[in-house]
Amino acid sequence: LHVDRQVIGCSDHDGEQAYNLDGEEMWVADFIKREGVEPQPPFIDHITYRDGTYQTAEANQQTCKTSLDVARRAMKDFKIED
């Protein structure tokens, strides 16, 4: 059995999207260079992600930032203790 994960996260100034298999990064979005990176070791059969994966990551960042803004507005009147 294998464990695969997709990580999507964002803040006001940064973001991340990565795909992992068994704890190893298989693909990560480099939002500075505006491309996907496949940091796989040379001793495995290389896994290539389909065209458009980076563009999907950019779209996911916009969704994440919109959701973050909605959550902030919804939580603005909550006390820290709550």
Contacts in CASP RR format, 6 or more apart in sequence:
PFRMAT RR
TARGET T0000
AUTHOR 0000-0000-0000
METHOD contacts of the structure
MODEL  1
LHVDRQVIGCSDHDGEQAYNLDGEEMWVADFIKREGVEPQPPFIDHITYR
DGTYQTAEANQQTCKTSLDVARRAMKDFKIED
2 21 0 8 1.000
2 22 0 8 1.000
3 21 0 8 1.000
3 22 0 8 1.000
3 23 0 8 1.000
4 19 0 8 1.000
4 20 0 8 1.000
4 21 0 8 1.000
4 22 0 8 1.000
5 19 0 8 1.000
5 20 0 8 1.000
5 23 0 8 1.000
6 17 0 8 1.000
6 18 0 8 1.000
6 19 0 8 1.000
6 20 0 8 1.000
7 16 0 8 1.000
7 17 0 8 1.000
7 18 0 8 1.000
7 19 0 8 1.000
7 20 0 8 1.000
8 16 0 8 1.000
8 17 0 8 1.000
8 57 0 8 1.000
8 60 0 8 1.000
8 61 0 8 1.000
8 64 0 8 1.000
9 15 0 8 1.000
9 16 0 8 1.000
9 17 0 8 1.000
9 61 0 8 1.000
9 64 0 8 1.000
10 16 0 8 1.000
10 61 0 8 1.000
10 64 0 8 1.000
10 65 0 8 1.000
10 68 0 8 1.000
11 68 0 8 1.000
12 65 0 8 1.000
12 68 0 8 1.000
14 31 0 8 1.000
15 31 0 8 1.000
15 61 0 8 1.000
15 64 0 8 1.000
16 28 0 8 1.000
16 29 0 8 1.000
17 28 0 8 1.000
17 29 0 8 1.000
17 57 0 8 1.000
17 60 0 8 1.000
17 61 0 8 1.000
18 25 0 8 1.000
18 27 0 8 1.000
18 28 0 8 1.000
18 29 0 8 1.000
19 25 0 8 1.000
19 26 0 8 1.000
19 27 0 8 1.000
19 28 0 8 1.000
19 49 0 8 1.000
20 26 0 8 1.000
21 47 0 8 1.000
24 40 0 8 1.000
24 41 0 8 1.000
25 39 0 8 1.000
26 38 0 8 1.000
26 40 0 8 1.000
26 47 0 8 1.000
26 49 0 8 1.000
27 36 0 8 1.000
27 37 0 8 1.000
27 38 0 8 1.000
27 47 0 8 1.000
27 49 0 8 1.000
27 53 0 8 1.000
28 36 0 8 1.000
28 37 0 8 1.000
28 39 0 8 1.000
29 36 0 8 1.000
29 37 0 8 1.000
29 54 0 8 1.000
29 57 0 8 1.000
29 58 0 8 1.000
30 36 0 8 1.000
30 37 0 8 1.000
31 57 0 8 1.000
31 58 0 8 1.000
31 61 0 8 1.000
34 54 0 8 1.000
35 54 0 8 1.000
36 49 0 8 1.000
36 53 0 8 1.000
36 54 0 8 1.000
36 57 0 8 1.000
38 46 0 8 1.000
38 47 0 8 1.000
38 48 0 8 1.000
38 49 0 8 1.000
40 46 0 8 1.000
40 47 0 8 1.000
END
